[in-house]
Structure formats: structure tokens, C-alpha cells
Amino acid sequence: MSVGPGPVAQAAKRRPFGQLMMVKSNKKPKDVRQSCHGAMQSFPDRKIWHGIFLLIECGAGGEKVGLAEGHLLIPGTGGCRLLVNGADAARQVAFQVTRWIAGDDMFVRLSTHLGMSSAQVARLLSMRHAADSSRWPAVQTSLMPDTIVSAGSALPLAYRQFPDFGSFDYDWREDIRQTGLELLGYLRERAPSGRKWQIVAHSQGGLLAVVASKLASMDAGGDPGAFGKLVERLVLLAPPLFGTLKAVDVLVRGEELPAHAHTLRTAAATWPSVYQMLPVWRGALRFSPGPPGSTVPLSATFLDYEVWESYSISRPLLDRARATRTEFLDSPLSCMKGVEVRIMLGRSHQTCNHVLVRDGHLEFVKKCEPGDGVVPSDTTYNQLGVVERSLTHLVGNGKQTLPHAISADDPVFAGYIHAFVGS
């Protein structure tokens, strides 16, 4: 497959490049980061942060913080607002869906604000793609008539530690090959003068960076250093490089939003990115042949049709996930020659690392390992190659860090990242 300027230019016309994130404040960036972290600590239960639907700004006016030239944030799943018919921006209809960032409150507010039933919300958030997995962009971004759902700006709440970074804003439901292509176009079109990019990519944003590096290499005839001509430093913060069982959960249970599980499952089953984040490590699927507690790994993976026979999922989207894994996500750093890369994985929260197959159904278990609540750190680390492991930092041993959705707002992570990228 060859990807040249033509497809990139077409992608830019189909969907506008992300807006730069500005944060109003009369404080210096460091003070903004500290004050927001302090505000977060005032919540007695950090889980409340998974359910809020508020847009908060530090400071009550003042000058806009100047953007550090060449410093870019790529948010994670749910890290950008989704806009309904973006021309109607005055209504401020912005939402995020999975509990990686959102919660039940989002559905209540969305239904109330737009006067929609749960079934209508599901249609609003659902997408349609061509059956041909080589056609990346969505055919429809919403199944509601005369409706376009598009990417809005990044949620400042989740990224307060980076107020002076620009933000690449994207529709995180979309095929990550498409959004990776758009990211590559963004990096080329807006390259900083006289220097290269310094990038912080959170969660799914890290997968976009990986895809963009592979596309840059393809475009340059297989040159593994093509991405390095654009990017100097890259931090992959909590990247689900080998998937996450949260993607399985959202398709099977929708437990993250218990009061609206069916709505979430219905919509998420149409999102290519969820399938592309299905776990691929050995042992993610297990069965119990003998005494309670004893399990054996299965040879099948979540990318195999037979695993999903009892569930309503999209086979064409599973085909997309398989093609994406093979062509873009295996050997994630193979096309980053010349880029200084760091991978950061949290270890402060128990994180699911496998499910049991019982009578054709998937049964989630309590057995866990350290992680950030979404990405299991040990499993992910063990899948990496020797060189990739040498670039990986496991954070949180003996120290509590924030969970996956808001890990970018954690001062431990942020302190290292700012020192690394020179911001």
C-alpha cells in the first residue's frame, strides 16, 4: 500500500485539522498545572472524575497561555469532545461516551439537552463504514438523519498539565488508520519552523502516532526514518499497544455505564477503534478445564470470529481490526528511527488481564495485575521487544498515580514528560 500526498490532502478536505487548545488563565503554565491538580485532589472519590460532564477552566480571565511551538498533545479515547452538526456550535453540544472519560451522567445530560430517548442516542453515536476494510473513512458519522458528528476540541479537564501544548483533535470512534492518516497530514502541514515536533500521545493517541509513523514510512518507500524527519521526541503515555480488555467490556457488557449498557454496546459495536483496541496477547482468553481457579490459555484471540458467536458484533469491523494489527500495530516502534521515544505505563491500579470462555460466553474475572485500570502494565511490557522495553518506564510502584483516563493530569507522569520534551 502506498500513501502519498494525495490521500493526505483528501483527508484534510474531508475533515478539518484539529483546533489548537487554548486555556484561559492569569497564571503561569506551571501554576495552572499545580492548581488544577489541587482541585482534583479535593474530590473525596476520584471515581467521580469518570462521570463528570463539566468544562472547567483555571483562572477567571487573563491572557491566553501562549502555545509552545512544536509541542503537540494527542488525546486519548474520549479525550476530545464530539460535536453534533458542528455548525451549531452555539448550543455547545459536546459529549464523550465511554467511562474512560465519561459516565452515566453524560447520557442523562445528552438525552435531556437534545430531547432524545436512549435508542435515539444510540443512533446518534453510531457510525457506518464500508464493508471493504481498505476504505478507511466513515460513510456516516451518525445514523440520525441529516446529522454529522465530528471532533471538537480536547477536554481541558483531562489535560490540565499541558496548557501550552497544541492539540490534535480527532473523532476517537473512527478507524485509527484514518485518524492516523489525518495526524500525519497535520504534522506535515503544521510543522514548526526550524525544528521538529515534540509530542505527547495519550492512550489511543499513541496508536495514532504508531500508525502515522508506518504511513510516513510507506509514503517514503519504506524508509523507517521518515517519521523522524518530522518528530524529535515522542512520549506514549498509557498506550494500549497490544489492546485492552476495556474494549471487550464495552462490546460485551457495557458495564462502564450500567444504567445505559445497551445504548453503549449498540453504539460502540459500530466504532472501528474499539475493535482495533481488542487485546491480542496470549492468555487474554482462557478456559477452566479442572479445579476452580486453574485456567489454560486458548489459542484463539479476540480477532477470531468464533470468539464472538454469542454476541452482536460487526465482522467487517473485526476484519478492519485484523488488518490494522498486521499492517500497522505489530512492532510499534519499527518506523520511528531518529525519534526519541519513551513509553510510560502506570502500575497503581488493578487491571483486568484475561477473561474466561464458558459455554461460548465471555466471563470477566477478578484476577488482575498492576496497571492503570485500562492497560495492564506487566502484560504490555512483556509483549515489547528488548529495545522497546529499554525505553519503557513503569510508574506507580509504591506510589498512587491517577487512573488511565486522567493519567495525563498526574504530576508524576507530567513532571517526567515536561522534562523529557523540554516544555
N, C-alpha and C positions, 0 to 999 in steps of 0.2 A: 504494500500500500504506500502510495506517495502522497504526501500532503504538502502543498506549496502555498504561495501567497494567495492564489485564487480562493481556495476554501476558507482561508483565514479571513480574507476580505469579505467573502459572502457571509461568514458567521457574524462579522461585525455589523453588517447591514441588517441581518435578521433580528439582532438583539443588541441594544446599546451596551457599550462597555460600562463596567461598574462605576458608580459615582465615588468620589473621594469622600472619606468620612471626616467631617469636621466636628469638633467638640467645643462648645462654648465654655469658657472658663476665664476667671480672672487670676488663676493660679498657674504656676509653672507646671509642665507635664509631670514632674516627679511628685509635686504636691497633689495633683489630681489623682495620680495612682494611689497615693497613700490615703487620701481622704475617702476615696471610693471603697478601698479595702476595709477601712474602718467602719464605713456604713454597713458593709456586708456582714462584718462580724457582729453587728448589733442585733441581727436576726437570731433568735434563740434556736431555731431549727433551720439548718441550711437547706433542707429539702424544700423549704418554701420557695427557694430560688428556682426550682424546676417548674413552678406553676404560675409564676407572675406574668402579667401581661401589661407591664408599665414601661414607659420610656422615660428614663431618669437622666438628668444632666447635672454634673457637679458644677457648682457656682451659679450665680444668678445674673449672669450677663458678662460683660467684659469683652476683651478681644478674642477672636478665634485663635486657637493654638495653631501655629504655623506647621505645615506638614514637612517632615524631614524628607528631603528629596531622595528618591530612590528607595525609601523604606515602605514595604508593602505588606499588608495583612491579608491572608486568605482565610476567611471564616470557615467554621465547620458546619455540619448539618444543623439546620435551624438557626444558624448564626446570622443569616440575612432575612429581613422581612420579605414576605411575599405580598405583592400588591394586586388588587383586583381592578382591572381596567385602569392602568396606571395614570391615564389622563385625568381620572377623577381623584387626584392626589389631595384635594381639599378635604375630603372626608377622612383622610388618614386611616384608610382601611389597610392595616398591616397585621400580619399574623405569622406565627410559627407553629409547627404542628407536633412534632414528637417530643416526648418528655426529656429528650437530651437537652432541650432548652425550655419547652413549654409544658403545659399540663391541662387538666380538665377545664380550668378557668378560661383557656383560650376558646374552647368550643362554646361555652356559655356566652362569652362576650361576642364572639363572631356571630352566633345564631341570633342574639339579641340585636346587635348592630345592623345586621343585614336582613333580619326578619326571616331567617331560614330554618327549616327543620334539619334534623340530623342527616336525613337522606340527601337533602339539598347541599349541605356542607360537604358530604362525601363526593357528590358530583362536582362541586366547585373545585375541590382539591385534586380530583382525579385527572389523569392525563391520558393521551392516546398516542402511540408510536406506530410506525410502520412495522409490519410483520418481518420485513427484511432487516436483520440486525445490523447490516452495514450502513443503514440510513440512520444517522445518529440523532438529528433534532426531533423534537416532538411535533407531531402532526397537529395536536390540540393541546394547549396547556391547561385547559379546563373542559369538562364535559357539560358545563352550563351553556345554554345558547348565548351567543353574542358576548362571550366573556373571555378575557385574556388574563391569565395570572402570570405575573412577571416578577423578576427580582427587584427588591427595593434595597435600601442601604443596610449596612451591617448594624447589628444591635449593639449600641454603645455599652449597654449593661454588661455584656459578656466580655468586652474587650477594653475595659477602662485603663488597663495597664499600658495601652498603646495609643494614646490620644493623638499623637503626632504622626501616626502612620496613615498612609493611604489605604484604601480597602478595595479589593476586587470583589464585587458583589455579583452573586450568581444564584440561579434557581437550583437549590440543592436537591430537588426531586429528580432533576434531569439526568440523562445519560452522562456519566463522568467523562466519557470521551469527547462529548460535545462541549461540556464546560471546560475541559482541559484544553480543547482547541481554542476556545474563546480566551482563556487565560494566556495562551501563547501569543495570540493576536494582541492582547492588552500589553504584554511585556515588550513586544516589538514596537507597537505604535507609540507607547509612552515611555520608552527607555530614557532614563535620566541622562542628562548631558554630561559627557566626560567621565562617567562611572557606570558601574553595573548595579543591579538590583540587590537589595538586602531584604530577604523575605522570611516572614513568619507564617507558616501554614498550619492551621489547627484542624485536627480531626480529618473529616472528608477533604478539607482544603489541601492536606498533604497528598491525598490521592490525585487531586488535580495537578499538583506540581509534578508528581511522578509521570502522569500521562503527558503533560506538556513537554517534559524532557524527552520522552520517547518520540513524540511528534516532531520536535525540533531535530532530533537525530535522523528520523525518516526523511524529513524535508532536506537535510544536508547530505543525503546519500549514505546514511549510516554512520555519520560522524558522531561518536559518543561525547564529543566536547562542544557540540553546537549549543546546548543549553547553557554551558559555562561561559559562552560569549555574551550572554545576557545577564546571568545571575552570578554574583560573587559569593554570597552566603545564603544558606537556606536552613531554617530550623523546622523540623517536622515535629510538631507538638501533639502528642497523643494520637498518632496516625493509625487507623485500623488497616495496616499494610496487608494483613492476612485475614481481614474480616473481623466481625464482631457478632456475638450471639444476640445482641440487641436487634440486629436486622432480622434474625429468625423470629424473635419475640414479636416484633411488630407485624409480621405476616401471619403468625400462628395464634397469638393471644391478644395482642394489643393491650397488654396488661399495664403499660405505662399510663394509659388513660382509661382506667377501669369503667368509668361511667359512660364512656364513648368508644369502647373497644371495637365494636362492629364498624363504626364510622371510620376509625383509624385504619383497621385492617382493609376495609374496602378501598380507601383512597391509596394507602401505601402499596397495595398489590399492583398499582399502575405506575409506580415510580421506579425507573431503571436503577437509580442509585442504590436503593435498598437491596436489590438483587446483587449488585456489584460489590456490596459490602458483606455478603454472606461469608461465613468462616470457611477456610479451606485447609486448616491444619488437621493432621492426623489425630484422631481421638475426639474431634468435635462431636462426632456421632458414636454412641456406644450402645451396647445391649448387655443385659444381665442374664447369663446362662445358668448361674448357680446360686450360691448363698447370697442373701441380701448384702448389698454393699460391694459385691465383686462385679466388675464390669470388664467388657472386652471391646476394644475399638473396632469399628466397622470399616471396611474398605471403601464404602460409598461415601460421597461428600454431598454437601448441600447444593452442589451444582448438578446433581444427578436427578433425572425426572422421578425415579421410583421413590425417592425420599418424600416427595410431595403428593403422592397419590391420594392421600386423605384430605388434601387442602386445596382451596381455590386460589391457585397462583397462575401466573402467566408463563406459559412455556416459551413464547418468543422473548420475553424479558429474561428468562433463565438462559436462553441462548446468548443473549447480549452479554450477560454476566460471564459466561464461559469464555466467549471471545475476548472480552476485556481482560480477564485474568491472564489468558495465554499470551496475548499480544502486548499488553501494557503493564500489568501489575506484578508479574513474576520478575524476580531480580530488580527490585525497585530502584536501585541506585546505579544501574548499569549504564545509563546515559547521562550521568552527572559528572563526567570528567571535567576537572577545573573548577568545580563548585565546592566550597567548604560547607559540608553538611553535618548537622547534628540531629540526632533523633532523641526525643525526650519522652519517657514513659513513666506514668505515675504508679505508685505501689501502695497507696494508703487506703484503698477501698476494696472490699471483697468483690470479685468479678467472676461471673459465670464462665466456665471454660469447656463445658460439654452438655449435651442433652442425651437422654436415653430414648431408644426406639422400642416401643412396647405395643405390640398388636397393630403395627402400622402407624401409630401416632407418636408424636414427639412429646416427651415428658421432661420438663425442666427440673433440675435437681439443685439441691442446696450446696453441694460440694463446689467450692470456689477456690480461687487463688488470688494473690495480690494483683491489683490493677488500679484503674481509675473509675471502676463501675461500668465501663463500656469495653475498654481494651484490656485484655489480660496480659500483664507485663511479661511474666515468665514465658508463657506460650509464644508471644510475639517475638521476644528476644531469641528464643531457641530456634525460630524459623529463619532468623537472619544469617547471612554469611559471616565469615570471620572478619572481613573488613568492615561490614556494616555494624557488627557488634562493637567494634573498637570506636565507633562514632556515636554509640548509644549511651545515654545517661538514664539510669533507673533512679527515680526520685521519690522519696517518701518513706524510706526505711527509718522507723523510729520517729518520724515527724509527720503530722497530719497535713495533707495538702488537699486542695479543693477537688471535687469530682470532675469528671470528664467535661461536662457541658460548660463549666466556668473555670476550667483549669488555666486558661489564658489570663484569668484575673488573679491567679495565685502569685503572691510576691516572691515565693521561692523560684517558681518557673520563670516569672517575668524578670527577676533580677539577673538570672543567668543569661536569658535571651538578650536583654539590653546590652549586657557586657559583650556578648558574642558578636552581635550585629553592629555594635558601635552607635547605639541610639541614646 
